[in-house]
Amino acid sequence: MKEKVIFLIDGQSFYASVEKSARPDLKDKPVAVGDPERRSGIILAACPLAKAKGVTTAERVGQALAKCPDLVVIRPRMQMYINVSLLISKIFESYTDQVEPYSIDEQFLDVTGSLHQFSSAEALAEQIQAQVMISTGVWTRVGIGPTKILAKTAADNFAKKRTEGVFRLDYTNMESELWPLSVHQMFMVNTRMARHLYRMGLLQIGDIARMDQLEFRRRMRLEMGKQSDIQADYYWQISRGIDPSPVVSSIRKKLKSVSHGKALRSSLYQTLADIEVVLLELVVEVCRRSRGRGYMGQVVSVGAVETDGDRSWGFGRQMTLQEPTSLTHEVAAAVRILFKRYWSGSPVSRLYISLDALTDDGVMQLTFFNDRVKAYQREHAIDNIKNRYGSDAIIHASSLLESGVARERAGQIGGHYK
Ligand SMILES: [Mg+2]
């Protein structure tokens, strides 16, 4: 079987890059995206200039300003970032119909069928980078591989560190490039898992790959207990570049559910205000994907993993709505109710949202009352990025979230200023 060629394309410092391209006067200034009026809030993105001065993503605004006093902190304008992300998807879709959003600034492309028009995968990657740069001002990095995980690993560990921003990781250089990486760099290995692997004396990805699969399973059982076989097989396969998951195109795909989740550094997500920022990001993404695929859903699910530093526990709850929807404010309202009802108040290390019981939205629109039709059309119009991206297309925060959101946060989209 012919090897696939998959790209993972990542926007560098995405929110900050979008802001800088919208504000040429900031070109030579260190810029970060966060709430300038909440020093305890989190830096969501920092431009390379700011990073060079020590500013890091997910640290407190106050901490960042202490390190870099001339840092320009800009309020996030989520809807603009979503629009730019959609515009970038459109560019990708002009090269292949297999485009799968992974997050707001990362997308997978299966370009196997498009390569005959280009001298190499790298040449195609460069052309896409140039086109995205011209259209949006965002510099992208391209990881190339025969599987999604190799492409993602190529992007995160190699392409991001190179000036040309392109790197290919495949079965010819897996042993020389992938295997010497620390197990902590491995896809889906968090700090806790890395600690287990270190304790087992497995420091590099190659240490797993070189082991017999059954032997690795046996060692994992000793370390983690009997239920670890599935994990053991998964990590062993990843270490050898085995990953059958296809790029699932966002177009014409029958779906049962649309979901999105995010792992978080739990030390930073302790307050409802900070957690809600992420919940809303997830809702926005899930609703965008639902509309893009022509679906509405009637069941909203929220999952969270909570931790006290030693122990982790979680909940997953769902709610059936009166009617199907893909409207951001309606899904967000249900998510907030569910989360507040079941959250025990501990720091959160993972959040997950899904919209299930999907139906074709063409039919559902007919049953909408007027205000919902308008809301749908407005959100859909925003999805269709033709409009100049920017403030006109932005949804008013008041319509996105119910009025109950803390007064301090009025005028924000779940903690992000619109
Ligand atoms: Mg990025």
Residues whose N, C-alpha, C, O or C-beta is under 5 A from the ligand:
A	BS01	MG	D10 G11 Q12 S13 F14 D105
